């Protein structure tokens, strides 16, 4: 059993390693390493954007929420799909065009140039905020890998996260953005197939009379999604859908994928490829959660439902190969996040504060050091397991969304936002997102308000308010 499991995982990662080697550019510049030279086609861009989004959360944390909270929590998936569609449609083409115009490789560099911040204050603050929340985000992925490896190999959690961090680091170290994009493309297809085939096999072949068929009837699903038309139900739907969905407008690891497409005219194709993929995988993950809720046993970790399901259906070799889909999801997300942190280390700290005339060779060396440094910080956070995977991902997601989402939208659609408004907005969003969970826990324990909603709306008001004061009292020019 152990031999067949190791063989399956070895074959999978050997194939990934071959993709990484063939996709890397041998004479890569810093722009190639961080943004792929803006040369990716539409389908690789789409798959890279979405597979670098879903992480192990898709297989573990999201089904667990359906199991413990019911189908009503599927509004999370609906909110994510709607907001990601809006992100593709309104933000993606504009951010691609703007960042090429300013020759910006990172979101913070775009903010700096757009708001004419010659002192690089915006760049440094946004880099610090991103570094804080991304290390938490990566640690959540490592926790998922630790649990997965522990279940597969019967090893300790410590050994699980140690193996996980080694796997996550190696691919961006080889070739940067392009390597990650192509491995994301392959892993996105692999993930799509595996997350769809397992519930289909469970329901149609293994247990064709399963109670889940009754739960999936249209009338039953609608009753769960819309228990009634009361105000509390409507507010609950709004909280769940937008509490996650609004975050898409401020996720640097996703927005960066928009920046790397070769032709802006093909962004529309990417949108439909990506959203189609997203609808399928989220629907499949919801069904996995429903299956788990129908057969849930007290004392069993709901995060491991997919793993238990796979192990009960397939022989060890095939089970291990299928479970590589979780690895694919985790690696895609953490690899992209590590690369974003690396871009902050190189572009926003090293080049801005230490060596403005650094060569591409020096930048790539620093980038690889940044990969190791950021990964180690996330490793230590994962080791202490300060919270659940779901809560860590939500905390980091909300932090990034509140900090950057409002400013991304306002910078693209308004000419009345000033440098000071941008600076205060990033600070407000980051601090608010970091502290709001404490307020929820202590003052709103029975009906907590998701961080994203007051943080996102409040940040828009703050950015507009500070910018208006700037324009009125300090005569600061608007952005052209």
C-alpha positions in Angstrom: 0.0 0.0 0.0 2.7 2.5 1.0 4.8 1.6 -2.1 1.8 2.1 -4.5 1.0 5.4 -2.8 4.6 6.6 -3.1 4.7 5.5 -6.7 1.5 7.4 -7.7 2.7 10.6 -6.0 6.2 10.3 -7.5 4.8 9.9 -11.0 2.6 12.9 -10.6 5.4 15.2 -9.3 7.8 13.9 -11.9 5.4 15.0 -14.6 5.1 18.4 -13.0 8.8 18.7 -12.7 9.2 18.0 -16.4 6.6 20.7 -17.2 8.5 23.1 -15.0 11.8 22.4 -16.8 10.4 22.7 -20.3 8.4 25.8 -19.6 11.2 27.9 -18.0 13.1 30.5 -19.9 16.8 29.9 -19.8 17.8 33.6 -20.1 15.0 35.0 -18.1 14.9 38.7 -17.1 13.4 39.9 -13.9 10.2 40.8 -15.8 10.1 37.2 -17.2 10.5 35.8 -13.7 7.9 37.9 -12.0 5.3 38.4 -14.9 6.3 36.1 -17.7 7.0 38.9 -20.1 3.2 39.4 -20.5 3.2 36.6 -23.1 0.7 34.0 -22.0 -2.2 32.9 -24.2 -5.8 33.1 -23.0 -6.4 29.5 -21.9 -3.3 29.3 -19.8 -4.1 32.7 -18.3 -7.6 31.6 -17.4 -6.5 28.3 -15.8 -3.6 30.0 -14.0 -5.9 32.6 -12.5 -8.5 30.1 -11.3 -6.3 27.2 -10.2 -4.1 29.7 -8.2 -7.3 30.7 -6.4 -9.0 27.6 -5.1 -6.3 25.9 -3.0 -6.9 22.9 -0.7 -9.8 25.0 0.6 -11.9 23.7 -2.3 -11.4 20.0 -1.3 -11.2 20.4 2.5 -12.5 23.6 4.1 -15.5 24.3 1.8 -17.1 20.9 1.9 -16.5 20.9 5.7 -18.6 24.1 5.9 -21.4 22.5 3.8 -21.3 19.5 6.2 -21.4 21.5 9.4 -23.6 24.4 8.2 -25.8 23.0 5.4 -26.5 23.8 1.8 -27.3 27.4 2.7 -23.5 27.9 2.8 -23.4 27.2 -0.9 -24.1 31.0 -1.3 -20.4 31.2 -0.7 -19.8 29.6 -4.1 -22.5 31.6 -5.8 -21.0 34.9 -4.5 -17.5 33.8 -5.6 -18.7 33.0 -9.1 -20.6 36.3 -9.6 -17.8 38.5 -8.2 -15.1 36.7 -10.2 -17.1 37.2 -13.3 -17.3 40.9 -12.6 -13.6 40.9 -11.9 -12.8 39.4 -15.3 -15.3 41.7 -17.1 -14.4 45.0 -15.5 -11.1 44.8 -13.8 -9.0 42.4 -15.9 -8.7 44.3 -19.2 -8.2 47.6 -17.5 -5.5 46.5 -15.1 -3.7 44.7 -17.9 -3.7 47.9 -20.0 -2.8 50.2 -17.1 0.1 48.1 -15.8 1.6 47.8 -19.3 1.3 51.5 -19.7 3.2 52.1 -16.4 5.5 49.2 -16.9 4.5 47.9 -13.5 5.2 44.3 -12.5 3.4 44.3 -9.2 0.1 45.8 -7.9 2.1 48.0 -5.5 4.2 49.3 -8.4 1.0 50.1 -10.3 -0.3 52.1 -7.3 2.9 54.0 -7.0 3.0 55.1 -10.6 -0.7 55.8 -11.0 -0.8 58.0 -7.9 2.5 59.7 -8.7 4.0 58.6 -5.4 7.6 59.7 -5.9 8.5 58.8 -2.3 7.4 55.1 -2.7 5.2 55.3 0.4 2.3 53.5 -1.2 4.6 50.8 -2.6 6.2 50.0 0.8 2.9 50.0 2.7 1.1 47.8 0.2 4.1 45.4 0.2 4.0 45.2 4.0 0.3 44.6 4.1 0.5 41.9 1.4 3.4 40.2 3.1 1.5 40.0 6.4 -1.7 38.5 4.9 0.0 36.2 2.4 2.2 34.5 4.9 -1.0 33.6 6.8 -2.7 32.5 3.6 0.3 30.2 2.7 0.3 28.8 6.2 -3.3 27.7 5.7 -2.3 25.8 2.6 0.6 24.2 4.4 -1.8 23.0 7.2 -3.9 21.3 4.5 -0.8 19.6 3.1 0.2 18.5 6.6 -3.2 16.8 7.2 -3.1 15.3 3.7 0.4 13.8 4.0 -0.4 12.7 7.5 -3.4 10.7 6.3 -1.7 9.2 3.2 1.7 8.2 4.8 0.7 8.0 8.4 3.4 10.5 9.4 3.3 13.3 11.9 1.9 16.7 11.1 5.4 18.3 11.3 6.8 15.9 8.7 3.7 16.7 6.5 4.2 20.4 6.5 7.9 19.9 6.0 7.4 17.9 2.8 4.7 20.4 1.7 7.0 23.5 2.0 9.7 21.7 0.0 7.2 20.9 -2.8 5.8 24.5 -2.9 9.2 26.2 -3.1 10.8 24.1 -5.8 8.5 25.2 -8.8 8.8 29.0 -8.5 12.5 28.5 -7.8 13.0 26.8 -11.2 11.4 29.4 -13.5 9.1 31.9 -11.9 5.9 33.1 -13.4 5.9 31.1 -16.7 6.7 27.9 -14.9 3.9 28.4 -12.4 1.4 29.3 -15.1 2.1 26.2 -17.1 2.1 23.9 -14.1 -1.2 25.7 -13.0 -2.7 25.0 -16.4 -2.0 21.2 -16.1 -3.0 21.1 -12.4 -6.2 23.0 -13.2 -7.3 20.4 -15.7 -6.3 17.6 -13.4 -8.1 19.2 -10.5 -11.2 19.7 -12.6 -11.4 16.0 -13.7 -10.7 14.6 -10.2 -13.1 16.7 -8.2 -15.9 16.0 -10.8 -15.3 12.2 -11.2 -15.3 11.3 -7.5 -18.8 12.4 -6.5 -20.1 11.0 -9.9 -18.6 7.6 -9.1 -19.9 7.7 -5.5 -23.5 8.5 -6.5 -23.9 6.6 -9.8 -21.7 3.6 -9.4 -20.8 2.9 -5.8 -24.1 3.9 -4.1 -26.8 4.6 -6.8 -29.5 4.7 -4.2 -27.7 7.1 -1.9 -29.8 9.6 0.2 -27.9 12.4 -1.5 -30.1 12.0 -4.6 -33.0 13.0 -2.5 -31.1 16.0 -1.0 -30.1 17.1 -4.5 -33.6 17.3 -5.8 -34.4 20.8 -7.0 -37.2 21.4 -4.5 -35.0 20.3 -1.6 -32.0 22.4 -2.7 -34.1 25.5 -3.1 -35.6 25.0 0.3 -32.1 24.8 1.8 -30.9 27.9 -0.2 -34.1 29.9 0.5 -35.4 28.7 3.9 -37.9 31.6 3.9 -38.2 35.2 2.8 -37.5 36.8 6.2 -35.1 39.7 6.6 -32.6 37.5 8.5 -32.5 35.0 5.6 -31.9 37.8 3.0 -29.2 39.4 5.2 -27.6 36.0 5.8 -27.4 35.4 2.0 -25.9 38.8 1.5 -23.3 38.2 4.2 -22.3 34.8 2.9 -22.1 35.7 -0.8 -20.4 39.1 -0.5 -18.4 38.2 2.6 -16.2 36.1 0.3 -17.0 37.4 -3.2 -15.9 41.0 -2.8 -12.4 39.8 -1.9 -11.7 39.0 -5.6 -11.2 42.6 -6.5 -8.1 42.8 -4.2 -6.3 39.5 -4.5 -2.8 40.3 -5.9 -2.1 36.6 -6.8 -5.2 36.6 -9.1 -4.9 40.1 -10.5 -1.3 39.5 -11.4 -2.5 36.7 -13.7 -4.6 39.2 -15.6 -1.5 41.3 -16.1 0.4 38.4 -17.8 -1.9 37.8 -20.8 -0.4 38.5 -24.2 -3.4 40.0 -25.9 -5.9 42.2 -24.1 -8.4 41.3 -26.9 -8.4 37.7 -25.7 -9.4 38.6 -22.1 -13.0 37.8 -22.9 -12.1 34.2 -24.0 -10.2 33.8 -20.7 -13.2 35.0 -18.8 -15.5 32.3 -20.1 -12.9 29.5 -19.9 -12.2 30.5 -16.3 -15.8 31.0 -15.1 -16.8 27.7 -16.8 -14.1 25.9 -14.9 -15.1 27.6 -11.7 -18.8 26.7 -11.9 -17.9 23.0 -12.4 -15.4 22.7 -9.5 -17.5 24.6 -7.0 -20.6 22.6 -7.9 -18.7 19.3 -7.4 -17.2 20.5 -4.1 -20.7 21.4 -2.9 -22.0 17.9 -3.8 -19.0 16.4 -1.9 -20.1 18.4 1.1 -23.7 17.2 0.7 -22.5 13.5 0.5 -20.4 14.1 3.6 -23.3 15.6 5.5 -25.5 12.6 4.7 -23.0 10.1 6.1 -21.2 12.3 8.7 -20.0 10.6 11.8 -19.3 12.6 15.0 -15.7 12.7 15.9 -14.5 12.6 12.2 -12.7 15.6 10.9 -15.0 17.1 8.2 -12.0 18.6 6.5 -10.9 15.1 5.5 -14.3 14.1 3.9 -12.9 14.0 0.4 -9.9 12.0 1.5 -12.1 9.4 3.3 -14.4 9.2 0.2 -11.5 8.6 -2.2 -9.9 6.0 0.1 -13.2 4.1 0.4 -13.7 4.0 -3.4 -10.4 3.3 -4.9 -7.3 1.0 -4.6 -4.3 2.7 -2.9 -2.5 3.6 -6.1 -5.5 5.2 -7.8 -6.6 6.8 -4.5 -3.2 8.4 -4.0 -3.2 9.6 -7.6 -6.6 11.2 -7.2 -5.6 12.8 -3.9 -2.8 14.6 -5.9 -5.7 16.9 -6.9 -5.6 18.4 -3.4 -1.8 18.8 -3.8 -2.4 20.4 -7.2 -4.8 22.9 -5.7 -2.6 23.7 -2.7 0.6 24.0 -4.8 -1.0 26.2 -7.5 -2.2 28.7 -4.9 0.8 28.7 -2.6 3.2 28.8 -5.5 1.5 31.9 -6.9 1.4 33.5 -3.4 5.1 32.8 -2.8 5.9 34.4 -6.1 3.9 37.5 -5.2 5.7 37.8 -1.9 9.0 37.4 -3.8 8.0 40.2 -6.2 7.5 42.4 -3.1 10.9 41.4 -1.7 12.7 42.2 -5.0 10.7 45.1 -6.5 9.3 46.8 -3.5 12.0 46.3 -0.8 15.3 45.5 -2.5 15.1 47.6 -5.6 13.3 50.5 -3.9 15.2 50.7 -0.7 18.6 49.0 -1.2 19.7 48.8 -4.9 17.8 50.9 -7.4 20.2 50.0 -10.2 20.1 46.2 -9.6 20.7 44.0 -12.7 18.2 41.3 -13.8 20.7 38.7 -12.6 20.8 40.3 -9.1 17.1 40.6 -9.0 16.5 36.9 -9.8 19.0 35.9 -7.1 17.1 38.1 -4.6 13.8 36.7 -5.8 14.9 33.1 -5.1 16.1 34.2 -1.6 12.6 35.8 -1.2 10.9 32.6 -2.0 12.8 30.8 0.7 12.4 33.5 3.3 8.6 33.9 2.8 8.0 30.2 2.8 9.9 29.7 6.1 7.7 32.3 7.8 4.6 30.6 6.6 6.0 27.2 7.7 6.4 28.4 11.3 2.8 29.8 11.3 1.5 26.5 10.1 3.5 24.6 12.7 1.6 26.3 15.6 -1.9 25.8 14.0 -3.4 28.9 15.4 -6.8 28.4 13.8 -8.7 26.2 11.3 -7.8 26.1 7.5 -11.2 27.8 6.7 -10.7 30.6 9.3 -7.1 31.3 8.2 -8.0 31.5 4.6 -11.0 33.8 5.3 -8.8 36.0 7.5 -6.1 36.4 4.8 -8.7 36.7 2.0 -10.6 39.4 3.8 -7.4 41.3 4.7 -6.2 41.4 1.1 -9.7 42.2 -0.2 -10.3 45.1 2.2 -6.8 46.5 1.7 -6.5 46.5 -2.1 -10.0 45.8 -3.6 -11.5 49.3 -3.1 -8.3 51.0 -4.3 -8.1 48.8 -7.4 -11.6 49.7 -8.4 -11.4 53.4 -7.6 -8.0 53.7 -9.4 -9.5 52.2 -12.6 -12.9 54.0 -12.5 -12.3 57.3 -10.8 -10.0 60.3 -11.5 -10.6 61.9 -8.1 -8.5 59.6 -5.9 -5.3 61.1 -4.6 -2.0 59.8 -3.3 -3.0 60.5 0.3 -6.4 58.8 -0.2 -4.6 55.7 -1.5 -2.1 55.6 1.4 -4.8 56.0 4.1 -7.1 53.5 2.3 -4.5 50.7 2.3 -3.7 51.3 6.0 -7.3 51.5 7.0 -8.2 48.3 5.1 -5.3 46.3 6.5 -5.8 47.4 10.1 -9.6 47.0 9.9 -9.3 43.5 8.6 -6.7 42.5 11.1 -8.8 43.7 14.1 -12.4 43.2 13.0 -12.5 39.5 14.0 -11.7 40.5 17.6 -14.7 42.8 17.6 -16.9 40.0 16.1 -15.8 37.6 18.8 -16.3 39.9 21.7 -19.2 42.1 20.8 -21.1 40.3 18.0 -20.8 36.6 18.9 -24.4 35.6 17.9 -24.7 37.4 14.6 -21.1 38.3 13.4 -20.7 40.5 10.4 -18.1 39.2 7.9 -15.0 41.4 7.7 -15.2 42.0 4.0 -18.5 43.9 4.1 -17.8 46.8 6.5 -14.1 46.8 5.6 -14.7 47.1 1.8 -17.5 49.6 2.1 -15.7 51.6 4.8 -12.5 51.7 2.8 -14.3 53.2 -0.2 -15.7 55.9 2.0 -12.3 56.5 3.6 -10.5 56.8 0.3 -13.1 59.1 -1.2 -13.2 61.2 2.0 -9.5 61.7 2.3 -9.1 62.4 -1.4 -11.9 65.0 -1.2 -10.1 66.7 1.7 -6.9 66.6 -0.3 -8.4 68.2 -3.3 -10.2 70.8 -1.3 -7.6 72.0 1.1 -4.3 71.0 -0.4 -5.1 71.5 -4.1 -3.7 68.1 -5.1 -4.1 67.3 -8.8 -6.4 64.6 -9.8 -5.1 61.5 -11.6 -5.1 61.8 -15.4 
